[in-house]
Amino acid sequence: MSITPKKITYFLVVAMMAFSSLVVIQFSGRTLFLFLQIILVFWMVAYRKKVYLCSAALPNLIIISLIGALASAFISDMPFSYKKAAAFMTAYEIPLYLSFCFVNNESERNDKVMKCFLKGFKITVLAQLIWVPMQYLAYHAAGIDLNDLFFHRLFHFMENASFIRNWVYYPSGFTWHSAVIAPLFVFAFVMYKNPAIRLLIIADAAICGSSTALVGVICCACILVSFSLFDYVRTKQFLDSKKLVLTAAVILIALGAAYAMGLLDSLTDSIMYTVSRLTEGSSDASTSTHLGYYSDYFKIIKNSSWMQIIFGYGYGCSGYPISEMYGLYADHANWAVECDVVNILISRGLFGFTMYYSFLAYILIAGFRVDRRYAAIMIPIIIEGFGYNIQWEYVYMLELVFFSLIRSKISVFEYEGREYQWQRLLPPQLSKLVGKIQSQQVR
């Protein structure tokens, strides 16, 4: 079997997305996902002899906002460690952006590139979904912390590869914190219709110790159920007694299986804990701190320059003004506020915040018109961002791809390839004729 440039491209795209959420695999503090982006960019430049940029405005404006935030950081009086962090964090976004541009451009030539992208993402999803219960069983049955064993002690990828909060261990998949996979659960819940996988997602969200993950999955499930109920009533399927009995039977079997495995008790405990954190935030130190970031923002802008208000303090530097006010994490070289909304407001300023959330709003609103499942993903993702940081690099990469596909009126959930999508706009008879011509060309 010969190795061709196309096959190398396919392999790199699959590998990049397969490791996209496996953040415990690091070299000198940099994820393998980042290195694979850089390799893909260099390969595509060598292969195509040119660099491609995005033709849409919003992704480019987001990059411009990061450069503006970097300029704002360097003219400020922040410590050098924060300025250095802003420079590196901004630089890391460049290969991600260029990787997306190459994937997007190549998929217009050959739809298999996008299929490889989605295949790679499904690999990382399944890896995370399986690793979480394996961690749970290994720790509670044998007292073995798999992440610490493999990624710290054996391979030395990270010093801290496990999620331990208040001296309690939680399985966090191939990450150091369960919040990193909180948005992945939402993506997976919509992209996989298999009831067994969805049950596994709910179980993982219940045991991983992240309220953000559980809120996202429950919100996602409620949205999908509401869509199904709407269709059920609109098409009058509720009058079909066979379907009604079958639906009830599936629900009862699923609940019975969950009860037998003890998942219902765990899920109930997790839900009650999450509700108590949301309704009694002042009694929980973590929740109280996260909610306090919103009121802190208005205190911060009073002591900020117009440059910092508009363009921010620099990517990865949103914790600096908090440290200045309260001395919180003052010994850190740099840190970011653990809340997407406030983090983006402080680090990227009003300009960056407007660009980023316009980007998310486009995916939500325009995506709903293409396939409402886009909304079933984006609504929980945005809600999760109100309480924690979940706009990780792999999430942004997926959002960029969603953005691109939505602009071409393509559903990622029923992806067939760009070259055939435009046929749907033709009259039925003409569409069939074009299909026959294409099938003859393939032969």
PyMOL commands that set and color helices and strands:
alter all, ss='L'
color gray80, all
select helices_A, chain A and resi 5-18+32-48+57-74+80-109+112-142+146-154+178-191+195-207+211-234+237-239+241-260+263-279+281-283+285-302+306-311+320-326+340-370+373-387+393-407+412-414+418-425+428-442
alter helices_A, ss='H'
color red, helices_A
select strands_A, chain A and resi 26-27+30-31+163-165+168-170
alter strands_A, ss='S'
color yellow, strands_A
deselect
rebuild
show_as cartoon
